[in-house]
């Protein structure tokens, strides 16, 4: 069992260790359900790290879905001076909170 890994999900990369809680792009998994990440880019740390080309063969990171939610509201305001052009838009990003339970290589 390795101590940390780098996984790819939702178009982003995350450095994770067992016990970490992270917010990732929303997944269609039930709360309390197990989830497995197959796109592992790096496993281990220091001299015994295994770097994938691009993925580490046979490596998996497992986690537990803690909750689903929505982030803070962001306000997008477009404005052109002297042209009476003003546009206001709000956005809230959906996320899934995951706790990492295991890293296997």
Backbone as CSV, one residue per row, in Angstrom:
resi,resn,N_x,N_y,N_z,CA_x,CA_y,CA_z,C_x,C_y,C_z
1,UNK,0.845,-1.182,0.000,0.000,0.000,0.000,0.889,1.244,0.000
2,UNK,0.622,2.158,-0.942,1.421,3.368,-1.066,0.845,4.475,-0.196
3,UNK,1.685,5.472,0.066,1.234,6.528,0.964,0.556,7.686,0.245
4,UNK,0.894,7.944,-1.029,0.209,9.000,-1.757,0.204,8.712,-3.247
5,UNK,-0.674,9.436,-3.952,-0.824,9.233,-5.390,-1.324,10.525,-6.021
6,UNK,-1.216,10.590,-7.345,-1.805,11.676,-8.114,-2.831,11.046,-9.039
7,UNK,-4.095,11.506,-8.911,-5.171,10.969,-9.735,-5.707,12.058,-10.645
8,UNK,-6.382,11.614,-11.709,-7.005,12.550,-12.640,-8.492,12.246,-12.688
9,UNK,-9.315,13.262,-12.426,-10.761,13.128,-12.519,-11.368,14.488,-12.822
10,UNK,-12.357,14.499,-13.681,-13.038,15.745,-14.018,-12.149,16.750,-14.720
11,UNK,-11.122,16.282,-15.435,-10.227,17.182,-16.143,-9.194,17.857,-15.265
12,UNK,-9.103,17.453,-13.997,-8.137,18.042,-13.069,-7.315,16.937,-12.428
13,UNK,-6.175,17.308,-11.882,-5.306,16.360,-11.191,-5.243,16.719,-9.712
14,UNK,-5.259,15.674,-8.870,-5.259,15.864,-7.420,-4.192,14.976,-6.790
15,UNK,-3.435,15.525,-5.850,-2.516,14.714,-5.055,-3.276,14.266,-3.817
16,UNK,-3.349,12.947,-3.607,-4.168,12.404,-2.528,-3.352,11.449,-1.671
17,UNK,-3.786,11.294,-0.435,-3.249,10.309,0.502,-4.441,9.684,1.214
18,UNK,-4.225,8.553,1.850,-5.306,7.875,2.559,-5.803,8.776,3.691
19,UNK,-7.120,8.946,3.769,-7.724,9.800,4.784,-8.026,11.206,4.311
20,UNK,-7.534,11.585,3.135,-7.805,12.928,2.607,-9.263,13.062,2.195
21,UNK,-9.809,14.268,2.385,-11.137,14.599,1.883,-10.956,15.675,0.829
22,UNK,-11.563,15.470,-0.343,-11.420,16.458,-1.388,-12.731,16.654,-2.127
23,UNK,-12.875,17.848,-2.700,-14.047,18.187,-3.498,-13.657,18.085,-4.964
24,UNK,-14.367,17.224,-5.679,-14.096,17.023,-7.096,-15.345,17.376,-7.890
25,UNK,-15.220,17.401,-9.209,-16.375,17.653,-10.060,-17.449,16.618,-9.771
26,UNK,-18.702,17.011,-9.895,-19.823,16.154,-9.498,-19.813,14.823,-10.245
27,UNK,-19.964,13.740,-9.480,-20.041,12.391,-10.026,-21.436,11.833,-9.780
28,UNK,-21.843,10.901,-10.626,-23.166,10.292,-10.461,-23.040,9.042,-9.594
29,UNK,-22.673,9.236,-8.342,-22.552,8.147,-7.370,-23.385,8.507,-6.149
30,UNK,-23.892,7.488,-5.478,-24.735,7.728,-4.311,-23.889,8.048,-3.081
31,UNK,-24.455,8.840,-2.180,-23.776,9.176,-0.930,-23.602,7.900,-0.115
32,UNK,-22.402,7.683,0.387,-22.089,6.478,1.144,-21.564,5.356,0.279
33,UNK,-21.628,5.508,-1.024,-21.163,4.476,-1.941,-19.665,4.555,-2.176
34,UNK,-19.111,3.426,-2.590,-17.677,3.363,-2.888,-17.438,3.811,-4.323
35,UNK,-16.272,4.392,-4.544,-15.893,4.847,-5.876,-14.433,4.496,-6.099
36,UNK,-14.068,4.223,-7.358,-12.703,3.831,-7.676,-12.180,4.709,-8.805
37,UNK,-10.986,5.226,-8.626,-10.343,6.052,-9.640,-9.278,5.209,-10.331
38,UNK,-9.415,5.032,-11.642,-8.478,4.210,-12.399,-7.378,5.012,-13.068
39,UNK,-7.599,6.313,-13.246,-6.592,7.149,-13.897,-5.601,7.650,-12.853
40,UNK,-4.583,6.838,-12.576,-3.562,7.169,-11.577,-2.287,7.527,-12.330
41,UNK,-1.777,8.728,-12.101,-0.605,9.222,-12.822,0.694,8.947,-12.085
42,UNK,0.640,8.868,-10.755,1.834,8.638,-9.943,1.417,7.938,-8.661
43,UNK,2.247,6.988,-8.214,1.994,6.282,-6.952,3.279,6.281,-6.152
44,UNK,3.174,6.538,-4.848,4.339,6.525,-3.971,4.929,7.907,-3.819
45,UNK,6.061,7.965,-3.117,6.740,9.239,-2.930,8.228,8.986,-2.763
46,UNK,9.000,10.018,-2.997,10.445,9.911,-2.830,11.081,9.046,-3.905
47,UNK,12.037,8.201,-3.482,12.773,7.372,-4.430,11.959,6.207,-4.970
48,UNK,10.940,5.756,-4.227,10.161,4.598,-4.670,8.864,5.003,-5.374
49,UNK,8.821,6.183,-5.978,7.633,6.631,-6.704,7.583,5.967,-8.072
50,UNK,6.376,5.559,-8.474,6.161,4.988,-9.803,5.396,6.010,-10.630
51,UNK,6.020,6.453,-11.716,5.428,7.462,-12.581,4.894,6.768,-13.823
52,UNK,3.646,7.056,-14.166,3.022,6.433,-15.323,3.381,7.125,-16.618
53,UNK,3.170,6.392,-17.727,3.422,6.946,-19.056,2.224,6.713,-19.961
54,UNK,1.121,7.345,-19.871,0.780,8.402,-18.925,0.178,7.885,-17.620
55,UNK,-0.297,6.611,-17.582,-0.925,6.082,-16.373,-0.094,4.949,-15.793
56,UNK,-0.182,4.750,-14.484,0.484,3.633,-13.816,-0.389,2.399,-14.023
57,UNK,0.193,1.357,-14.613,-0.565,0.144,-14.930,-0.980,-0.579,-13.648
58,UNK,-2.259,-0.901,-13.543,-2.772,-1.674,-12.415,-2.983,-0.893,-11.134
59,UNK,-2.763,0.397,-11.141,-2.922,1.195,-9.915,-4.359,1.688,-9.803
60,UNK,-4.872,1.660,-8.584,-6.231,2.118,-8.329,-6.258,2.893,-7.018
61,UNK,-7.117,3.901,-6.959,-7.351,4.663,-5.736,-8.834,4.534,-5.422
62,UNK,-9.137,4.094,-4.209,-10.538,3.916,-3.828,-10.948,4.989,-2.830
63,UNK,-12.230,5.310,-2.872,-12.743,6.349,-1.991,-14.190,6.100,-1.630
64,UNK,-14.697,6.940,-0.753,-16.061,6.855,-0.264,-16.732,8.206,-0.491
65,UNK,-17.906,8.193,-1.109,-18.626,9.437,-1.384,-19.256,9.928,-0.086
66,UNK,-18.852,11.106,0.362,-19.366,11.675,1.607,-20.614,12.520,1.380
67,UNK,-20.595,13.381,0.358,-21.745,14.250,0.119,-21.664,14.846,-1.277
68,UNK,-22.790,15.402,-1.703,-22.876,16.203,-2.913,-23.274,17.607,-2.480
69,UNK,-22.826,18.592,-3.216,-23.184,19.954,-2.841,-22.912,20.926,-3.963
70,UNK,-23.094,22.194,-3.634,-22.826,23.265,-4.579,-21.943,24.298,-3.895
71,UNK,-20.996,24.825,-4.649,-20.046,25.781,-4.106,-20.658,27.154,-3.890
72,UNK,-19.812,28.079,-3.452,-20.248,29.454,-3.239,-20.642,30.082,-4.568
73,UNK,-21.537,31.054,-4.493,-21.994,31.718,-5.703,-20.948,32.719,-6.180
74,UNK,-20.635,32.634,-7.464,-19.730,33.580,-8.099,-20.554,34.515,-8.968
75,UNK,-20.247,35.775,-8.915,-20.941,36.766,-9.726,-20.029,37.153,-10.889
76,UNK,-20.558,37.023,-12.101,-19.842,37.422,-13.310,-20.509,38.692,-13.810
77,UNK,-19.746,39.767,-13.948,-20.301,41.045,-14.368,-19.517,41.550,-15.567
78,UNK,-20.201,41.662,-16.710,-19.584,42.196,-17.920,-20.022,43.649,-18.076
79,UNK,-19.107,44.477,-18.539,-19.364,45.912,-18.556,-18.530,46.561,-19.657
80,UNK,-19.190,47.380,-20.481,-18.480,48.182,-21.479,-18.752,49.651,-21.171
81,UNK,-17.724,50.388,-20.961,-17.902,51.791,-20.597,-18.529,52.585,-21.751
82,UNK,-19.354,53.519,-21.387,-20.007,54.458,-22.320,-20.963,53.803,-23.310
83,UNK,-21.218,52.526,-23.239,-22.064,51.852,-24.229,-23.371,51.333,-23.645
84,UNK,-23.624,51.596,-22.377,-24.819,51.102,-21.687,-24.936,49.577,-21.805
85,UNK,-23.806,48.894,-21.735,-23.774,47.430,-21.821,-23.375,46.874,-20.463
86,UNK,-24.321,46.216,-19.811,-24.054,45.607,-18.510,-24.746,44.254,-18.466
87,UNK,-24.019,43.213,-18.098,-24.584,41.877,-17.973,-24.126,41.292,-16.648
88,UNK,-25.081,40.807,-15.867,-24.763,40.205,-14.575,-25.232,38.760,-14.607
89,UNK,-24.359,37.863,-14.191,-24.663,36.440,-14.227,-24.092,35.790,-12.972
90,UNK,-24.791,34.816,-12.435,-24.307,34.088,-11.269,-24.018,32.640,-11.627
91,UNK,-23.105,32.023,-10.883,-22.745,30.626,-11.146,-22.401,29.923,-9.842
92,UNK,-22.943,28.710,-9.671,-22.582,27.846,-8.545,-22.177,26.496,-9.108
93,UNK,-20.968,26.061,-8.803,-20.439,24.806,-9.326,-20.858,23.650,-8.426
94,UNK,-21.351,22.572,-9.021,-21.703,21.369,-8.268,-20.445,20.554,-8.004
95,UNK,-20.390,19.914,-6.843,-19.227,19.107,-6.497,-19.653,17.854,-5.744
96,UNK,-18.719,16.914,-5.649,-18.873,15.709,-4.843,-17.716,15.677,-3.861
97,UNK,-18.012,15.465,-2.593,-16.964,15.370,-1.582,-16.631,13.899,-1.371
98,UNK,-15.345,13.556,-1.508,-14.883,12.173,-1.461,-13.808,12.041,-0.395
99,UNK,-13.850,10.939,0.355,-12.780,10.607,1.294,-11.999,9.430,0.724
100,UNK,-10.686,9.568,0.643,-9.827,8.523,0.085,-9.630,7.436,1.136
101,UNK,-9.940,6.185,0.749,-9.847,5.070,1.697,-8.689,4.129,1.410
102,UNK,-8.184,4.114,0.186,-7.086,3.198,-0.106,-6.387,3.527,-1.407
103,UNK,-5.085,3.218,-1.444,-4.274,3.383,-2.650,-3.566,2.062,-2.886
104,UNK,-3.816,1.455,-4.044,-3.163,0.182,-4.357,-2.431,0.316,-5.679
105,UNK,-1.247,-0.300,-5.740,-0.447,-0.201,-6.957,-0.251,-1.561,-7.559
